[in-house]
């Protein structure tokens, strides 16, 4: 292979010209199928002409490995030993920038072969030899291998073992591969770790970057090795290793102004050391108990630096945060209480409260980045935090967590003897009842300590010392919810009345304190006494309406207050009056987009919690919201702004609440006029908003409206449709035009998500129903657009809907049930005429193709998804048997016979599919009759297929008859059974609640439960949607009028000799059929 050619192509991938990059990438993709292509990339990565070329080769090799190994899970034989050996040599010698990229390709191969298949036996010995002979470890001047590179490779090798590999096993042993790595590499490495630590510390402020990097990599490797497992070879070396980690932590200068690379690496090593301590105390108590005294002494020195947290950079603050976490983990253990309890006063005064106090960084962040301040200090359910954001784990949050753990801890029993340490060491979490006679530290120490700080008043509110201190006190109260939940209500009542609510009455109270006070009320939502509701909501409403001050924004106050109110409502802590709350929220909407987002979410919470208390106000609220949203919406903007999306979400919740309450709670004759007026008001407002969103795009703009908020827009459109009670309302609300745009948008929908597509399917049903009542323009055939638009026929409403349904069947397993239900509705319910019969045929073609293609992918093993797919094809087959047969045969040789056989199998009582709904059985009977008639019309029908179909027809007919009889019996005693069931369920629920409150899940039970869940997930081949989707009756339209018994009897009469005398029917099946249909006994006399 020409390496020069590949080098040139790699250089071209770095070109600023997009066309050049595309052409060179396509050329590389073509060459990648050649056997020596990976070797060429390695050669260039190791010895390319320039760094850019070497990194490009490494990057392409990484992506090549991901495509061919990680994604497709290629077997180990695809990666030759020669290539793996060359890759390892390259990694050990390459420059750092290349190693950083190339090691990802190595990791992919390691996971595929070494971890999953336990192959590549020479890897560990070769890596051990490389580390031993590397430049730093061997102290040789002319060493071939780099120690940093070798440890980077080791890091990639150990990293996959940081998590349990087999979640189906409750107590998974240490993998053999990890034991091998620990014995051959980690254990020898840890023996020299202490010498490397001494060397690093001896240099003082003149840190050697290479040594610091080696220490960091070693700590990372051990962290991944012990995060979940504990290799046996590591156990005896833990004391020495932890002593080395403590030495590193003791050497840290968190307030050091120098930001050199060596200092940064030392801080990262310290951070990793604390993570190791967290893992040891939480996962490996057996080995860490003896190390706890030294660990605690070490971290106590770190947490006292919290008083300077405002002056520290992010990494230093993260170290303090982790130190607090280590103390928390140790305190939660038996011996840990004895170690930490003597330091409680020190922790409160010198570590926790200083971390909680207001500082200069907080004030600056409040003014310059209020959103970040809120996320870090005033989090609530209204905040959307996605992913694992390490920057949110601040020293303040860790200090609050530690304070909560301290407050919940119990002192030793009164009269404990000298062996009290031994007794406390054996305490278990489940022994709560034995601690009832002990007072908690929160009661003994925490609350008295916090009460020493005076609450600000009008006279002292401007005192910066009092402001800073009391801000910390409020933060502390926010971490005591678990403790207060266990106390008598009077304790919380006193605290809130004397230490929190007075702040709202101070005329010039700093907004920092008001925001913190609101956050505290939200945090304590689960333990607030009911009698305080009026005072609490009065205070919160005052804060929610707080205007900005001249020099200070009060936006964080309003956001924290909104979050607090949402938290109270979530905990069913309701306001005495709802109208004042609604008035304040609505009055604030429209001022700022960022604030509108929070208020929209709060409004959702209010509507969901308020029920009948707020329903009467919904029409007026919707009208006001539409006006506010319209100001922020620009139809050509793609995607819509976040505030518009949240506004649509709020409108959808309001519309759904109105519909649910009016349909289920209000009597038919109760305020009909008011209800109709309210529904009309809602429909007009929502229609005007959707018209602005969808119908105001300029004609010259060829692009369609953006597919934003499809789920919420579908809910709004459905609400408009439900309001229609007369035909002229369709034109007034411009429903036909809106439905055309909506149908076009969903026809190109590809972002499948169950929570979103549900509303689309619900809207479809109402669209079909509306057309059946009043008729819709463009429903079957779309009119050709007038000039100057080109006269190109476009999809009608039902054609666009069918595109969405067929795509759902093909692409999204969880939507299969709902999509197939729509297939029946779209084929059977609309009234097709001779002019629109072609549309119906096109739908049958699209649906049968999609359903059969999906069925082919899952037919290897019968599962519940068989049923909706088979029945969807059956509905198509009933109308166009010739067309469907041709489609199935075109898709696959013998496709029709395969579908018919599967359909027959699904009808049997012994199958896993199981037809249960009456509509399913009716459809199956009609389909089998049609199929048998056509098979009889063929010159030489398949005897086996004909027998299977007729047997299934007999069995399905019996099931349908039995179901009719069962439904009649159930109707007779349904009410009495419901009453008995309700009483029984109440008793069962009470019993369950009692048993749940008494039982606390142990670690063994937790692991066993998750192992069972993992096994269930692995065994579940197909994601099959919600169970409720499987119970929905399919719509048959006019086919409901078909007399199934008559068509079955007619079929048997016509083909009696071939179907009965020519087939071997079981006597039990014949007997069951005659019992169900006595009039047909004469047909089966010879079979008995």
C-alpha positions, 0 to 999 in steps of 0.5 A: 500500500502507498503510504505516501498517498495516504499521507497526502490524503490526511494532509488534505483532511486538514484543509479549510476547504470543505470540498477538499476535506470531503473528497479526501475523506471519501478516498480514505474510506475507499482505501480503508477496506484494504488489509494493510490500511491500519498498518499504514495509519500507524506508520504515519502516526509514528513517523509522519512528516508533521504533527498535524499529519500524525494527529490526523492519522491517529484520529482516522485510526480511532474512528476506523476502530470505532466503526469496525470494532466498537459499533459492529462488535467484530470478533477478535480474529479481525484484529491481527496480533501483528497490528496489536503489537505494532499499536502497543509499540507506537503508543509507548514511543509516540509524542503526547499529542498523538498518544492522547488520540491513539490511546482511544483506538487501543481502548476500543480494541481492549474492550472488545478483546481483552475485557469481553473475550478474555483474549490478547494474553500477551498484552499484560506481560508486554505492558509489564515489561515496558513499564519496568524498562521505561525511562523513569522506573528503570532510571536508564538514560537511553530507555526505549519506552516512556513511563508516562506513555506506558502508564497512559496505556495502563490507564486505558487498560484498567478503565473498563473495570471501573464499573461492574461488568456483569450487572446480572450477578448480584455479587460479582467476583473480581474479573480474572483480567483485573486480578492479572493486571493487579498482580503483574502490574499494579502491585509492583507499581505500588511498591515504588509509588512511595519512593516517587511520592518522596521524590516529588515532595522533596522538590518543594515548589520546583515540581517536575512535570514528568514525576507529577504526571506519573503520580497522577496516572498511577492514582487514576489507574488504582482508582479505576481498579478499586472503584467497584472491585478490590483485586486481591493483589492490591489489598496488602499494599493499601496502607502504604499506598494510602500513606503516600496519598496522604503525603500528597494531600498534605503537600497541597497549597490550595491558596497558592497563586502559582498556576504552573503545570506541575502545580495543576498536576499535583492538585489533580492527583490530590483530587484523585486521592480523595476520590479513592478515599471515597471509594474505599470508605463506601465500597471496601469497608473491610479494608479501609476501617483501619485507615480511617483515623489517618484519612480523617486527620488528613481531610480535616486539614483540607476542609478548614481551608473553606474560609478562603473558598472565594479566592480559590480556583475551581480545582482547589474548591473541588478538592475541598468539596471532596474532602467534605464528602470523605468526612460524610462517608466516614461519618456514616460508618460505625467506627467513623462516628467515634473518629469524627464526633470529637471534631463536630464543633471544629467542623461547624465553626471552622469548616462548614459555616465558612463554606456556607457564608456569602462571599465576594465570588457569590456577589459577583456571580449574582450580578454577572451570571445569575443563572449560574448562581442559581444552579449552584446555590438555589437549585430546584425542580424547575432547573433543567440540569442535564448530564453529570456536571462536576462544576455543580459539586461545590464546596458549599453543597458538600458542606450542606450535605455533611451538615445533614449527615451530622445532624442525623447522627446519634450520640453513643447510648447513655451509660456506655462502657469503655468498650463503646467503640466496639459496640458503635463499630457494629452498628447497622443502618437498619437498627433505627429502633435501638436509637430512639432513646438517643438525641441526635446531634442536630438537636444537641449541637447543630440547632444551638450553634446556628441559633447563636447568629442573630437574624437581621432586622431593619437596623442591622440588615445593612451590616455586611458581617451579619449578612454574610453569617446569616446567609450561611445560617439559611444555607445550613437550614436548607440541609436539615430537612431529613433531621426536621422530618424526624422532629416534632412539628413544633420544632419546624414551626418555631424555626420557620416562624422565628428564623426565616419568615421575619426576613420577608418583613424587613423593608430593606432586606438584602435580596441574597437573604430573601432568595436563600430564605425562599430556597429554604422553604422549598427544601423544607416542603416535606416537613412544614406544618399545615397551619403555617400555609397562609404565612408561608405563601404570603411571604413567598408571594411577596418575594415572587413579585419583588421588583429589581432594585436600582443597583441589584437584580432580584431575578434570583429571588423570583426564581428561587421563590418559584422553585420553592412554590413548585416544591411545596405544591409537589409535596401537596403543601397547598395555599389557602387561596389560589387566586392571589398566587395565579394573579402574581404569576400571570402578572409577571409573565411577559417581562423577561424571557428567562423569567417567563420560562420559570413562570411557565413551569411554575404555572404547570405545577399550579394547574396540576396541583390546583385542579378544580380550584384553578380550572375556572380561570384557565380560559382567561389564563390561556388568552393572556399566555398566548399574547405573551408567547406571540411577542417572543415567537418568530415563525421563521426562526428555527428552532423556536426559542426556549421561552416559546417552547416552554410557553407551548408546554404550559398551554398544553398542560392548561388545555389538557387540564381543562379538557380532563376536568370538564369531561370527568368532573362537571355534570352535563347540565352544570354550567353548560353555557359557561363551559361552552364559552370557556372552550370557545375562548380557548380554541380562538386563542390557541388557533390564533397562536398556531396561525401565527406559528404556521400560516404567517411564513412568507410565500416566497420562503420555500421552507416549511415552518420549523418542526418545533414543539410537535408534541405540544402543538398536537395537544393544542390542535387537539383541544381546538378540534374538540371545541368544534360543535358546528361546521362553520367553526372549522373555517373560523378557526382555520382548522383545515389550513392548520391541519395541512401544515401539522400533517406535513410537519409530522410526515417528516418527523424523525425525532422519535420519543415516546413522550412526544409522539403520544400526543400526535397519535391522540390528535390523529384520532380526533382529526379522523373523527372531525372529518367524519362529523363535518368533513375537512378540505384536503383530507383525502385529496389536496388541492393544487396550490394557486399561482405563483406556486408550482402546480405540483400535487402535494400530500393530503392530510390523510396521506401525510398522516400515513407517512408518519404512521408507517415511519413509526412502525419501521423506526420506533418499537415503542410506537408500534402498538399505537401506529398499528392502531392508527392503521385500522382507524385510517383504513376502516373509519373514513368514508371512502368513495369511488373517487378516493378509493385510490387514496385508500389503496395507497395507504394499504400499500404503505402500511403493509410494506412497513408492517411486513418489513418490521415483522421480518426483523422480529419474527425469529422469536414470537413476541407480543409485537407480532400481534399489532403487525400481523393485524395491521397487514390483515386490515390491508389484506381485507380490502386489497388481497391481490395487492397485499399478496404481491407486496409480501411476495415482492418483499420476500419469497414466500412472504404471503405464506409466512405471514399467513402461517404466523397469523394462524399461529397467533390465533391458537390458544397456546401461542404467546401472542394471544388475541384478547380484544373482541375487535381483534378476534372479529378482524381475525375471523374476517381475514381468515375467511377471506384467506381461505376463500382465496386459497380455495380459488387457487388451483392447488392450494397448500394443504398445510396452509389451508388446514392451519387457516381453517383450524385457526378460524374454528378456534378463533370463532369459538374464542369470539363466542366465549368472549361475548358470553363472558362480557354479558356475565361481567355486565351483570355484577360489575358494580358490586365487584368494583365496590369489593375490589376498591375496599380490598385495594384500600386494605392492600395499599394500607398493608403495603404502606405499613410494610414498606415503612417498616422495611429498609432495603439492605445492600444485598437486597438492592444488588439482587433487585438490580441483578434481576432487572438487568437480566430482564432487560437483556432478555427483553429483545424488543422494546414493546411500549406501554402495557396500556397501548396493548389493551386498546380496542382497534377501530373497525368502522363499518366492519363492526356490522359484519356478522362473523357467525354468518360468514363462517357458516357460509364458508363452511357450507360452500367448502364443507367437503374440502374444509372438514372432510379433507382436514384432520381436525381434533375432536376437542376443537370440533366439540368446542365449535359445536358447543358454541354453535349448535346449529353447525353440528350437521357439518361435523357429523363425520368428524366426531 
